[in-house]
Amino acid sequence: MESKEEIRLHNLKPAPDSRKARKRVGRGPGAGGGGTAGRGHKGQNARSGSKRKPGFEGGQMPLVRRIPKLGGFTPRKRTVYALVNVYQLERFTADDVVDPAALAGAGLVKKERGGVKILGGGELSTSLTVKAHAFTRSAREKIEAVGGKAEVILGA
């Protein structure tokens, strides 16, 4: 009884006749790839040394140059704030201290990102102490108009 050879990485082989040899073109008519050797008749691509740049479209204006350039740029250190409007602060009771943790607890802020910024959208009727990383001018005025305080937290 024959002992089967152990299968290891160094002695793996494909199954017999499962691999087909590549076609060797340009080796005469008997080999099946003679004549033009798969390059067609004449023309730029039939010549030796024929090479075109990637993206070359035969003299037509290339796609890269047909599409408009994108304008502007993205600053590397741009601060992206989590935004909250003044009217959203109505859910807090009078004289509450509203800070980023309180806003997150109320579901107004999901991610703090680079900090919290209060915008001046809507109206506010309750007096609150609001602590945030940034305020718009109108938001600050509306908070202070009802007797509240707008305190800036330094460092996001």
ABEGO torsion letter per residue (X at the ends): XBBBBBBBAAABBBBBGABBBBBBBGAEAAAGABEAGGAEBEEAAABBGBBBBBGBAGGBBBAAAABBBBBEBBBAABBBBBBBBAAAAAABBBGBBBBAAAAAAAGABABAEAEBBBBABEBBABBBBBBBABBBAAAAAAAAAAGBBBBBBBEX
